[in-house]
């Protein structure tokens, strides 16, 4: 028989799976239900999946958040154009449609970065937040603002706008600061003491996003911004 602790963790995992599949399903229908663009649907998916990190403190072992994220590396790969099983890829069309031109492995990279951060930092999920939130909320806001209001363009590996990059920085910093308030209620950490690492993480995320080839930012932004937060004292 499973212990109460194990059953609680399994229950949380099931809730996470249900949440993920509901978000994927709803994101795939948003263009028809709400008449918004597929791009906005993709960014909604990114943002909402980022919220899973707020469940991590309630798991009692890092194996469980890893088991939530890791299967989606395979699922998103099988839904991509690179899947060796084309019939399965067609069955996962709703998820495949949430990829975009030049970003066909974007969701795979997102699941990979989530899994890696969960594996190494599940005991300190505010470090995970420093990686995931700039990707989830910062990048999503940057994309929408850049398309609608971006006037001052620049190009490194892909065309960006100063307006979009500014939106990414401020949204990353704001969402990370709010997450620190949340985590301060669960861990003995000072929000003020983490503000400088959060500022560096937001700056790093913005710079890395501007330097990353298309799609790879789903991997590079979470990893580098989390490491910047960690090395500047955010993990203490």
Secondary structure, 3 states (H helix, E strand, C coil): CCCHHHHHHHHHHHHHHHHHHHHHHHHHHHHHHCCCCHHHHHHHHHHHHHHHHHHHHHCCCHHHHHHHHHHHHHHHHHHCCCCCCHHHHHHCHHHHCCCCCCCCCHHHHHHHHHHHHHHHHHHHHHHHHHHHHHHHHHHHHHHHHHHHHCCCEEECCCEEEHHHHHHHHHHHHHHHHHHHHHHHCCCCCCHHHHHHHHHHHHHHHHHHHHHCCCCCHHHHHHHHHHHHHHHHHHCC
